[in-house]
Structure formats: C-alpha cells, structure tokens
Amino acid sequence: MNDNEEIFKLLINHEGFQIRQNTFEGCSKLKEIIIPSFVTTIENGAFYYCTSLSIVDIPSSVTSIGDKAFSNC
C-alpha cells in the first residue's frame, strides 16, 4: 500500500514555491486540493493517479504546470 492512499483532502500551507514532481502520486482517495497563492509551479506528475480528485483550486500565481501533473485523475 502506498502511504499516499490515505490522504483525503489537501490544504498546502507551507510556504514553498513549488509542488515537486510525483509528491502526491497515487493518492487514490484524495478528493480536494487547495493550493495557496504563494505556489508558482506544479511539477510533472505531482498529482498523478489521484483518481478520486474532483475539486482543485489553482490560484493565478501558478504559472507553470508540468506534464501529467493531473494525469489519470
């Protein structure tokens, strides 16, 4: 079992400027993501295979979204 499988909701509040590659890959129960305005980059595959994802709040501060960042969601 992937540890990420048990994440249901994600509110990012750490002041990083990017969501790294494959960080939340395989969060199959993740339904909602709230990304704060200080994030500027979502890297490749960051949310790859988050199959239950239905709500994503991406602010205008995000200027770069990598390949397959939300693939198979």
C-alpha positions in Angstrom: 0.0 0.0 0.0 1.2 3.5 -0.9 1.2 5.8 2.1 -0.4 8.5 -0.1 -3.5 6.3 -0.5 -5.0 7.5 2.8 -4.9 11.3 2.1 -8.4 12.6 1.5 -8.1 16.4 1.5 -5.0 18.6 0.9 -4.5 22.2 2.1 -1.0 23.3 1.4 0.1 25.9 3.9 3.9 25.6 3.9 5.5 28.5 2.1 7.2 26.6 -0.7 7.0 27.9 -4.2 6.5 24.6 -6.0 4.9 21.3 -5.6 7.6 18.8 -6.5 7.4 16.0 -9.1 5.3 13.0 -8.1 4.8 14.3 -4.5 1.2 13.2 -4.2 1.2 10.5 -6.9 -1.2 7.7 -6.1 -3.4 9.5 -3.6 -6.3 7.5 -4.7 -8.7 8.8 -2.0 -7.7 12.5 -2.4 -10.8 14.5 -3.4 -9.9 18.1 -2.9 -6.8 20.3 -3.2 -6.5 23.9 -2.1 -3.3 25.5 -3.4 -2.2 28.8 -1.8 -1.3 31.9 -3.7 2.5 31.6 -3.0 2.8 28.5 -5.1 4.1 29.2 -8.6 4.9 25.8 -10.0 3.3 22.3 -10.1 5.9 19.9 -11.4 5.4 16.8 -13.6 3.2 14.1 -12.2 2.6 16.0 -8.9 -0.9 14.6 -8.5 -0.6 11.7 -11.0 -3.2 9.0 -10.4 -5.3 10.8 -7.9 -8.3 9.0 -9.2 -10.9 10.5 -6.8 -9.9 14.1 -7.3 -12.9 16.3 -8.1 -12.1 19.7 -6.6 -8.8 21.6 -7.4 -8.4 25.3 -6.6 -5.4 26.6 -8.6 -4.6 30.3 -8.0 -3.4 32.7 -10.7 0.0 32.7 -9.1 0.6 29.2 -10.6 2.4 30.0 -13.9 3.8 26.5 -14.7 2.1 23.1 -14.6 4.3 20.2 -15.6 3.5 17.3 -17.9 1.0 14.8 -16.5 0.7 16.9 -13.3 -3.0 15.8 -13.1 -2.9 12.8 -15.4 -5.3 9.9 -14.6 -7.3 12.0 -12.2 
